[in-house]
Amino acid sequence: MMSLLSLEIFLVLGVVLVNASTLRRTDNRELLADPKTVQSKTTSVNYLPSGAEQYVRDTHLGSTSGCDIYTKEDSKVRPQLLEWIEELRRYYEDIHNRTDFAPDVRRLFGIDYSNKEDICHTFSDPGVSLQREQGEGSANTRNSRSLETKNNDLLTEYFAKSKELSHSNTQGFMEPLLPPFRHPAGICLQQIHGYSMDYLVEDFGHVCRHKLTKESKTAFFDIGATYNFVDDKIDHSSPVIQVIEKYRKFGIHFDDIYAYELINWDVDRVYKTIPDHMRKPLHWINTGVSIEHGHMFNPWTVVLENFKPEDFVVVKLDIDTPQVELPLLRQLLDDPRLHNLVDVFYFEHHVQMDEMKPFWIMDGTMSYSLTYFRGLRNVGIASHYWV
């Protein structure tokens, strides 16, 4: 997401760190292969889409509307999607009620990991952390009876009526891939702010149980990093700050935050506009990213050189420059090494969509976008649409 002011600055600069040949005038869809090719390369048994996601995939790909599945009376998936929106509201009500950060779960694991299930259930499972915060016990002295009434999985705990969660055996539950690629209660139903992040579903309990060890490193790559466009204060409504703090509420703390930003910002201001917990891990890289393989400013180079499969790596890409974004997306999808290293990928993809015409410079179709995001999930990367 880019403010009008920063977008104007960006257009004046008119420069990104890419090969000159990449900046030629072209249909940006040329930067991505035919979706059928992607499907054939990434077919996997790892990913099970929700019912509505599969319905859109099978019957809705020719549409240019991101909202008609929610608003048209004859939409076959409308009832469960409206139920899903209400379940999202309840889910995020619980998350927003968590005012404290959980401790870093890695630091609580015993030498033999015999307490891992207890730690993950207490701090990373849905519903349990809120009980803990309200005084029903800590990791060592908790009320076992009250915690045992809570379920270990998001589907049972929050989304049992609609059953509208997708699932990967590598990343757990996640929200279905659906238009309008952001919160439908905002852009489609006008019930909440259009930039609300309260549609994202990450399975923190699964990450704790199946990904993290005492030795795991954790990293967040913020490609397109601006935390406050207006002043020098901390803006806790900043999307990246919201997401990083959500991970912390469930016991997942980032050791490193690699922040790439083309627009030249005063470093003092950067550090004034982020919370204390982000200052030590932040690596401020005030330059554009490169799409050249092996380049020091290609974020995939940093991932390949510094992380292992047992680490936990999250990447957010939002620089409003398709000539850079789409090649990076394609590199992520094509490189099997990255499939074993990148766990979560957030990306705002601007495509042809009726409801977003006032806000986006568009290229490509919803069909293309859904194919690539699903392709990432098929190779074990939890892909999510950013705002």
BELUR-V19429 format. One record per residue. N is the residue number from 1. PSI is psi in radians with two decimals (none if undefined). OMEGA is omega as a letter, one per 20 degrees, with the letter a starting at -180 (none if undefined). Layout:
BEGIN
n->(N	N)
psi->(PSI	PSI)
omega->(OMEGA	OMEGA)
END
This chain:
BEGIN
n->(1	2	3	4	5	6	7	8	9	10	11	12	13	14	15	16	17	18	19	20	21	22	23	24	25	26	27	28	29	30	31	32	33	34	35	36	37	38	39	40	41	42	43	44	45	46	47	48	49	50	51	52	53	54	55	56	57	58	59	60	61	62	63	64	65	66	67	68	69	70	71	72	73	74	75	76	77	78	79	80	81	82	83	84	85	86	87	88	89	90	91	92	93	94	95	96	97	98	99	100	101	102	103	104	105	106	107	108	109	110	111	112	113	114	115	116	117	118	119	120	121	122	123	124	125	126	127	128	129	130	131	132	133	134	135	136	137	138	139	140	141	142	143	144	145	146	147	148	149	150	151	152	153	154	155	156	157	158	159	160	161	162	163	164	165	166	167	168	169	170	171	172	173	174	175	176	177	178	179	180	181	182	183	184	185	186	187	188	189	190	191	192	193	194	195	196	197	198	199	200	201	202	203	204	205	206	207	208	209	210	211	212	213	214	215	216	217	218	219	220	221	222	223	224	225	226	227	228	229	230	231	232	233	234	235	236	237	238	239	240	241	242	243	244	245	246	247	248	249	250	251	252	253	254	255	256	257	258	259	260	261	262	263	264	265	266	267	268	269	270	271	272	273	274	275	276	277	278	279	280	281	282	283	284	285	286	287	288	289	290	291	292	293	294	295	296	297	298	299	300	301	302	303	304	305	306	307	308	309	310	311	312	313	314	315	316	317	318	319	320	321	322	323	324	325	326	327	328	329	330	331	332	333	334	335	336	337	338	339	340	341	342	343	344	345	346	347	348	349	350	351	352	353	354	355	356	357	358	359	360	361	362	363	364	365	366	367	368	369	370	371	372	373	374	375	376	377	378	379	380	381	382	383	384	385	386	387)
psi->(2.32	2.30	2.88	-0.69	-0.84	-0.57	-0.69	-0.74	-0.75	-0.74	-0.59	-0.75	-0.82	0.48	2.36	2.71	1.45	2.90	2.50	-0.60	-0.47	-0.43	0.13	2.73	2.23	2.78	2.09	-0.31	-0.32	-0.41	-0.20	2.59	3.03	2.31	-0.58	-0.61	-0.74	-0.76	-0.72	-0.47	-0.44	0.18	2.27	2.74	0.08	-0.43	2.25	1.88	2.73	2.97	-0.77	-0.67	-0.73	-0.65	-0.82	-0.71	-0.66	-0.55	-0.17	0.11	-0.30	-0.13	2.62	0.10	2.32	-0.05	-0.25	-0.38	-0.33	-0.49	-0.46	2.33	-0.51	0.12	2.15	-0.38	0.06	-0.80	-0.83	-0.48	-0.64	-0.63	-0.71	-0.72	-0.70	-0.66	-0.67	-0.73	-0.80	-0.68	-0.84	-0.40	-0.74	-0.75	-0.79	-0.40	-0.21	1.85	-0.29	2.68	2.47	2.72	2.76	1.98	-0.50	-0.57	-0.18	-0.27	2.37	2.95	-0.70	0.08	0.31	-0.35	0.14	-0.79	-0.73	-0.76	-0.83	-0.68	-0.70	-0.71	-0.39	-0.25	2.68	2.42	-0.62	-0.73	-0.62	-0.71	-0.76	-0.76	-0.51	0.16	0.30	0.41	2.88	-3.02	-0.53	-0.48	0.81	2.83	1.69	-0.65	-0.78	-0.65	-0.54	-0.31	-0.22	2.55	2.76	-0.24	2.63	-0.66	-0.82	-0.67	-0.66	-0.47	0.56	-0.54	-0.91	-0.51	0.44	1.18	2.48	2.90	2.43	2.40	-0.13	-0.46	-0.05	-2.65	2.66	2.82	2.62	2.63	1.84	2.56	2.64	0.45	0.50	-2.95	2.07	-0.43	-0.29	-1.19	-0.51	-0.73	-0.14	0.66	-0.44	3.10	2.43	-0.34	0.27	2.42	0.09	0.62	-0.18	2.37	2.01	2.44	1.48	-0.60	-0.69	-0.75	-0.80	-0.82	-0.74	-0.13	-0.78	2.44	3.09	-0.49	-0.11	2.41	2.63	2.40	2.52	2.11	2.01	1.68	1.79	1.22	1.76	2.17	-0.33	1.99	-0.21	-0.87	-2.90	0.28	2.82	2.19	1.72	-0.11	-0.06	2.26	-0.76	-0.75	-0.72	-0.83	-0.78	-0.70	-0.51	-0.77	-0.73	-0.60	-0.41	0.33	0.26	1.85	2.42	2.20	-0.61	2.43	1.93	1.90	1.95	2.28	2.17	-0.76	2.34	1.96	2.55	2.24	-0.66	-0.71	-0.67	-0.83	-0.39	-0.42	0.22	2.64	2.83	-0.71	-0.25	-0.24	-0.78	-0.78	-0.16	2.26	1.82	1.99	1.62	1.15	2.85	2.80	2.74	2.59	0.03	2.25	2.29	-0.08	2.53	-0.41	0.20	2.05	-0.50	-0.50	-0.77	-0.74	-0.84	-0.58	-0.27	-0.15	2.75	2.89	-0.49	-0.10	2.95	2.00	2.21	2.37	2.30	2.20	2.05	1.52	0.12	0.64	1.59	-0.54	-0.30	-0.77	-0.81	-0.70	-0.65	-0.70	-0.78	-0.70	-0.71	-0.73	-0.53	-0.35	1.85	-0.47	-0.70	-0.51	-0.54	-0.10	-0.65	2.16	-0.70	2.42	2.04	2.35	2.27	1.92	2.03	1.93	3.02	2.01	2.20	-0.78	-0.33	0.08	-0.66	-0.24	-0.43	2.58	1.95	2.60	2.53	3.09	2.86	-0.60	-0.82	-0.81	-0.83	-0.60	-0.74	-0.69	-0.69	-0.60	-0.71	-0.75	-0.58	-0.42	0.23	0.16	2.18	1.69	2.44	2.53	2.32	2.96	none)
omega->(a	r	r	a	a	r	r	r	a	a	r	r	r	a	r	a	r	r	a	a	a	a	r	r	a	r	a	r	r	a	r	a	r	r	r	r	r	a	a	a	a	r	a	r	a	a	r	a	r	a	a	r	r	r	r	a	a	a	a	a	r	a	r	r	r	a	a	r	r	a	a	a	a	r	a	a	a	a	a	r	r	r	r	r	r	r	r	r	a	r	a	r	r	a	a	r	r	a	a	r	r	r	r	a	a	a	a	r	r	a	a	r	a	r	a	a	r	r	a	r	a	a	a	a	r	r	a	a	r	r	a	a	a	r	a	r	r	a	a	a	a	r	a	a	a	a	a	r	r	a	a	a	a	a	a	a	a	a	a	a	a	a	a	r	r	a	r	r	r	a	r	a	r	r	r	r	a	r	j	r	r	a	a	r	r	a	a	a	r	r	a	r	a	a	r	r	a	r	a	r	r	a	a	r	r	r	a	a	a	a	a	r	r	a	a	r	r	a	r	r	a	a	a	a	r	a	r	a	a	a	a	a	r	r	a	r	r	a	a	r	r	a	r	r	r	r	a	r	a	r	r	a	a	r	a	r	r	a	r	r	a	a	a	r	r	a	r	r	r	a	r	a	r	r	a	a	r	a	a	a	a	r	a	a	a	r	r	r	r	r	r	r	r	a	a	r	r	a	r	r	r	r	a	a	a	a	a	a	a	r	a	a	r	a	r	a	r	r	r	r	a	a	r	a	a	r	r	r	a	r	r	a	a	a	a	r	a	r	a	a	a	a	a	a	r	a	r	a	a	a	r	r	a	a	a	a	r	a	a	q	a	r	a	a	r	r	r	a	a	r	a	r	r	r	r	r	r	r	r	r	r	a	a	r	r	r	none)
END
